[in-house]
Amino acid sequence: MATQKFRQADGLLQIIPHPGAPAILPKEGETNILITSALPYCNNVPHLGNIIGSTLSADVFRTRNRTTLYICGTDEYGTATETQAIKEGVEPKVLCDKYHILHKETYEWFDIGFDYFGRTSTEWHSTICQGIYRNLRKNGYLEKQDKEQVYCEGCPKFLADRFVEGICPHCGYEDARGDQCDLCSRTLDAIELIKPRCMVNKDHKVTTRTSTHNYLKLNEIQPRTEEWIKKSWKAGHWSPNSVINANGEIIDARIKAGLLPTPLTRDLKWGVKVPIDSEEDKAMEGKVLYVWYDAPIGYPSITANYTPEWEKWWFNPNDVNLYQFMGKDNVYFHTVYFPSVELADGRNWTMLHHLSTTEYLNYEGGKFSKSRNRGVFGPAAKETGIPSSVWRYYLLSTRPETADAMFSWADCIAANNNVLLNNFGNFVNRVLKFVASQYDSVIPESGDEPGPLSPNDEHDAKFISDVNASLQEYISDMEAVKLRKGLHTVMQISGLGNNYLQSSGLGKALMTSDPKRCAQVVSRAVNLIWVLSTLVYPYMPATSAAILEQLNVPARAVPDVLSTDILAGHTIGKPAHLFKKIEENMAEKFRAKFGGLPEVEEAPKPKAGKKKSSKAPAALSPDVVRTPEMLAVEAKIAEQGDVIRALKAKPKAPETDLEIKAAVDVLNKLKTDLLDLAPKA
């Protein structure tokens, strides 16, 4: 094996448990991190919006220098599964087996590193669900209600949520589901729908009949729930959401109107059976627990399938902080509904600490649609030939943290070519090729002592100070779950590296005229690459692994400052390009395969008699090496593009046209600013 020489220091290297290692358990007296991402429904394959909304975002945060457990799995019970099983002509269990594998394979290809990816159709899940149910009953939070329910005379059976559609009583949307309206996002009871239709057969006659169910008294729990929301929101610094605003005021319409008892049982066959413990429970025979009750319990039940000591994670609020990642449509159930269940259960649960939500990722001017073949779903990402690292980078760089974002093939290709290839990849490859060709792959003696570099260095004070400041920014971003900003900071640091090579004049001429200074530049650049390998690891683990192989070093921890850690005499591996160019004309081919219209970035055509808008500035060449300032402007350009696409998706109106024109003017100004920052030929 080639010679390895790096500084020996406590905390320098990253400790990564090997596959098959004993189950991760929290350490007493320390801050341990428990991470969950919203359990995907086991009735379809995920699209890119699902992936960035929960699983991929949580995966980025999990790579911290703390004891961390990341749990996820497929949500397998409920009407969504039964409905899809009927469509495919199979039993629900067969359907779940199929889609569980598809989900698992998809996430594995995207390099998403769950500590355990399970499922809810397990004995542990039923045991824990039924145990909580019994506690709710014992503590007086359940009540029986005889309710009129939607009944299909053709099936014949009561129609649960997903088996019925109709007109929303709140907004008039004609295809509202029995549990929620996708247009106004209000939760519904199927009986509220106007002109209900059976989803099994729309010609069946739909009526109503009385059925007995147990209801959870959310109204009695509400004061404690509100108190908990305000406390947890403040302590955990929740991301913007629809339940509580930035001023700490609860804004959820259901809470403001007063929570009502909500059904906890359903007339279904596929689900967790309602426990029958006495004669009084006989009315619940043949019924199952409501899927939105049992789904969040999937987090502890999946943990129980991972380790029999699961309670050390889930009943340990003093030592464990729970971080939960999800799309905005899941917020109510994770911040109001399930916390109410935990409070009513009465045990000392590890409850939500930090809430990280995303808005929607749309696709090429519209929504992802499996039925219309619009968008990239699950395994199809692999078919594009674009590596998973590039997918991860693009999705995370456009993560819809505060507003809906738009997937664009042109932007995806530009991100690969302009940022990954010409900025990040260029810096790594240029340095390592120089070491291989000019120093026979051995790090030269630089004169730098092992350890932190001085911010008052004779030659590189500004470079070292800028890198150190950016490292602190990165650490702060990651701690605050500002994932998109953290990624931008990584690219900013690689931009500093490129600038350093340019300003130092690294090349054969410097090696001849000042060999000591050349060796110093090489050493500092190589050590920055080692730092970049760990900074980029949460975002692009495969890219990080490739860098480590080329450097011939193990994974390191995130440092506070830039140091001389790889020492003189160390032999690097074989340099290779980290990324490959994607031809711009591939955008049209991808649109043809996955749906989507070509993007148009100009303003609406002016009406007769009005002056035409000025021509958009020319695009910056992909070959130009981006400075950190240029990367910052490019990030603003990408955000402004999202603004324009969102405006174009609105119904056509004179006011909207004016908004689009103003937004395009801002975009053109940003593009001009970018050109002004580019080095002059």
Stockholm file with secondary structure:
# STOCKHOLM 1.0

chainA/1-681         MATQKFRQADGLLQIIPHPGAPAILPKEGETNILITSALPYCNNVPHLGNIIGSTLSADVFRTRNRTTLYICGTDEYGTATETQAIKEGVEPKVLCDKYHILHKETYEWFDIGFDYFGRTSTEWHSTICQGIYRNLRKNGYLEKQDKEQVYCEGCPKFLADRFVEGICPHCGYEDARGDQCDLCSRTLDAIELIKPRCMVNKDHKVTTRTSTHNYLKLNEIQPRTEEWIKKSWKAGHWSPNSVINANGEIIDARIKAGLLPTPLTRDLKWGVKVPIDSEEDKAMEGKVLYVWYDAPIGYPSITANYTPEWEKWWFNPNDVNLYQFMGKDNVYFHTVYFPSVELADGRNWTMLHHLSTTEYLNYEGGKFSKSRNRGVFGPAAKETGIPSSVWRYYLLSTRPETADAMFSWADCIAANNNVLLNNFGNFVNRVLKFVASQYDSVIPESGDEPGPLSPNDEHDAKFISDVNASLQEYISDMEAVKLRKGLHTVMQISGLGNNYLQSSGLGKALMTSDPKRCAQVVSRAVNLIWVLSTLVYPYMPATSAAILEQLNVPARAVPDVLSTDILAGHTIGKPAHLFKKIEENMAEKFRAKFGGLPEVEEAPKPKAGKKKSSKAPAALSPDVVRTPEMLAVEAKIAEQGDVIRALKAKPKAPETDLEIKAAVDVLNKLKTDLLDLAPKA
#=GR chainA/1-681 SS CCCCCBCCCTTCBCCCCCTTCCCCCCCTTSCEEEEEECCCBTTSCCBHHHIIIIIHHHHHHHCSSSCEEEEEEEBCCSHHHHHHHHHHTSCHHHHHHHHHHHHHHHHHHTTCCCSEEEESSSHHHHHHHHHHHHHHHHTTCEEEEEEEEEEETTTTEECCGGGEEEECTTTCCTTEESSBCTTTCCBCCGGGCEEEEESSCTTSCEEEEEEEEEEECHHHHHHHHHHHHHHHHHHHTCCSCSSBCTTSCBCCHHHHHCCCCEECEESCSSSCBCCCCSGGGGGGTTCEECHHHHHHHHHHHHHHHHCTTTHHHHTCTTTEEEEEEEEGGGHHIIIIIHHHHHHHHCSCCCCEEEEEEECCEEETTBCCBTTTTBSCBTTHHHHTCCCHHHHHHHHHHTCCSSSCEEECHHHHHHIIIIIIIIIIIHHHHHHHHHHHHHSTTBCCCCSCCSEECCTTCTTTHHHHHHHHHHHHHHHHHHHTTCHHHHHHHHHHHHHHHHHHHHHHTCSHHHHHHCHHHHHHHHHHHHHHHHHHHHHSTTTCHHHHHHHHHHHTCCCBCCCSSCEECBCTTCBCCCCCCSCCCCCTTHHHHHHHHHCCCCCCCSCCCCCTTSCCCCCCCCCCCTTSCCCHHHHHHHHHHHHHHHHHHHHHTSCCCHHHHHHHHHHHHHHHHHHHHHHHHSCCC
#=GC SS_cons         CCCCCBCCCTTCBCCCCCTTCCCCCCCTTSCEEEEEECCCBTTSCCBHHHIIIIIHHHHHHHCSSSCEEEEEEEBCCSHHHHHHHHHHTSCHHHHHHHHHHHHHHHHHHTTCCCSEEEESSSHHHHHHHHHHHHHHHHTTCEEEEEEEEEEETTTTEECCGGGEEEECTTTCCTTEESSBCTTTCCBCCGGGCEEEEESSCTTSCEEEEEEEEEEECHHHHHHHHHHHHHHHHHHHTCCSCSSBCTTSCBCCHHHHHCCCCEECEESCSSSCBCCCCSGGGGGGTTCEECHHHHHHHHHHHHHHHHCTTTHHHHTCTTTEEEEEEEEGGGHHIIIIIHHHHHHHHCSCCCCEEEEEEECCEEETTBCCBTTTTBSCBTTHHHHTCCCHHHHHHHHHHTCCSSSCEEECHHHHHHIIIIIIIIIIIHHHHHHHHHHHHHSTTBCCCCSCCSEECCTTCTTTHHHHHHHHHHHHHHHHHHHTTCHHHHHHHHHHHHHHHHHHHHHHTCSHHHHHHCHHHHHHHHHHHHHHHHHHHHHSTTTCHHHHHHHHHHHTCCCBCCCSSCEECBCTTCBCCCCCCSCCCCCTTHHHHHHHHHCCCCCCCSCCCCCTTSCCCCCCCCCCCTTSCCCHHHHHHHHHHHHHHHHHHHHHTSCCCHHHHHHHHHHHHHHHHHHHHHHHHSCCC
//
